[in-house]
C-alpha cells in the first residue's frame, strides 16, 4: 500500500536569515511512503501528519535539509514504512518562485 499526504501546510520557524528566526512562515509538506498492510498493521495517516507538523514547529530548524533528515529518521523509527519520499517547500520566501528541497 502507499499513503500520500499532499499539501500539508502550516506556519513555523525555519531558515537561517534573521527574519526567518523571528517570524513564522508557511511551509508545504508533501510525502508518500509504502507499507505492508495486514489486518493487524495499518498506519494512521493523521498520526503521520501530526508528527510532521509538531516536529517542524518544535524544532525550529535552520535548514530544510536538517528538517528532512529529522523527519525521515523519526518516521522510520516510529512507523513501519518503506520508500519514503518527502518534500518541504517555502512558498513565500522568494517573490517569484516556490523553493523546496526533496528527500
TABEL-V537369 format. One line per field, one symbol per residue. phi: phi as a letter, one per 20 degrees, with the letter a starting at -180 (. if undefined). psi: psi as a letter, one per 40 degrees, with the letter a starting at -180 (. if undefined). Layout:
phi: ???
psi: ???
This chain:
phi: .cdcddlfcadbebpdfgffedcfcfccdcbbbdbeecfecbdeffffffffffffffelffdggffgfffgffffeecedclfdbccddfdfdfdaddbccd
psi: ihhhhhfhiiiihhieidddedhiihihhhiiiiihhidehihhddddddddddddddefididddddddddddddddigiifhhhhhigeedideihhihi.
